[in-house]
Amino acid sequence: MAVVSKHHPAPDMVRIRRALLSVSDKSGLVEFARGLVDAGVELVSTGGTRLALEKEGLAVRDVSELTDFPEIMDGRVKTLHPGVHGGLLAIRDDAEHQQAMQSHGIAEIDLAAINLYPFEETVARGADAATTVENIDIGGPAMIRASAKNHAYVTAVTDPDDYGRVLEALKTNDGCIPLALRKELAALAFARTAAYDAAVSGWFADELELESPRHRAFGGRLHAVMRYGENPHQQAAFYTNGSNRPGVAGAQLLQGKQLSYNNINDTDAAFELVSEFDPAAGAACAIIKHANPCGVAVGDSLAEAYGRALACDQTSAFGGILAFNNTLDGATAREIVKIFTEVIIAPDASDEAREVLSAKKNLRLMITGGLADPHQPGMMVKSVSGGLLVQSRDNGSLTADDFKIVTKRAPDARELADMAFAFRVAKHVKSNAIVYAFNGATVGIGAGQMSRVDSARIAARKAVDAAEVLGLDAPLTKGSVVASDAFFPFADGLLSAIEAGATAVIQPGGSMRDQDVIDAADEAGVAMVFTGMRHFRH
């Protein structure tokens, strides 16, 4: 049945006489409460919030005085009561509502400062199911929604970041809050409960292993407003989702200006790629431009890995993003500053490295405290007209033991190692992707082409250009291996790779013409393995 509207124009100014404070995050609480008291506001509170305020000498009424009912069930039931919700939801200039309040002894609540049990943080720290469920807030969201719905008369405050401007509004307006601010805070309140419910429903979907739940919700908190998006005419903002996955969202910016939309996208691509390489197995560097790697390498040191990655495509590396899988050291930093770099991201940076890079004021240096787990499950979301595409993160990985040799010649040990390396890199190259590699370094990368043969040719051409820059007699694709993110639909792409000098090939297989491709490899004496796993990235 439809709800019949009782239209009452919202007053511009509402005097705050009574405030209900019930918060899990107590940052700024005492200062906020003191400011309310100074403005002549009576404080009502619950449990731990009340104790924290009383400890600081503030006079606080317990919520049970409004409800005439004690907290029960370990605090699960304390605010779910008409004495609270009537005070929040009552239309102040409605005679029937006023009569109901008088009849039942309900006191008006003019401001509700509520924040929720730390559900997202509980999930992020890997708590067990029972602990996680216990951190699902029930009364908090109910009070927030009630306050926000009745913003014509009630101020809903859900974020400590807003305490200051609420107090300033009280000072400026003689103890009143204007309608414009009440509306804005109401919008924030509904967004907060929506994000909270998204986190809860998402956790349940994960627990139940529901790949495609009937309803899927996503939420985030504003981290930064961008100057613009991919292009200057586009608006953009960066939201975080509470995940504890190391990366650009949680990284500490040690120097340089705020990252742009494109910087964030590219830095994320760089760090996810370099996280594929376990630092215990050696140093690794990834250089990214426009979300594609233009050079990736491993080495005995970060400086060596950086130098070998840079050699793949020095031209594209100019103004690129650098990612490292270990603590950035001074020797590597001194090499980096020889060319222009936009962003460096690494688990940490030594004092020497920080000092060297500090001379480059426009260079952003970010540290994450760790690497992202390439095997960790997660969700990827992409908007399309009229909806969202949602898929699991590409956390697939293989070792040489998973390779199926399909040619007469088997790859040797060096080729097998380079195959594993190249295929890992190809996972992070936009499709169609072709990656040539030699001795743990990319020597040619072709990305994002409409045909695989074009990617193979472009990668080979880049290797020729790189050889000229480096003063080499021949491109480094001679004797290399080549990785393809998906099968070769025809032999032409393979033949282009062989022409460039590749001696071994790694690809998923699965084409109707696989045998034609295998025959072409055999005829050229090239080794080839199938992985059975595709890594499209669009």
Disulfide bonds with the S-S distance in Angstrom:
none
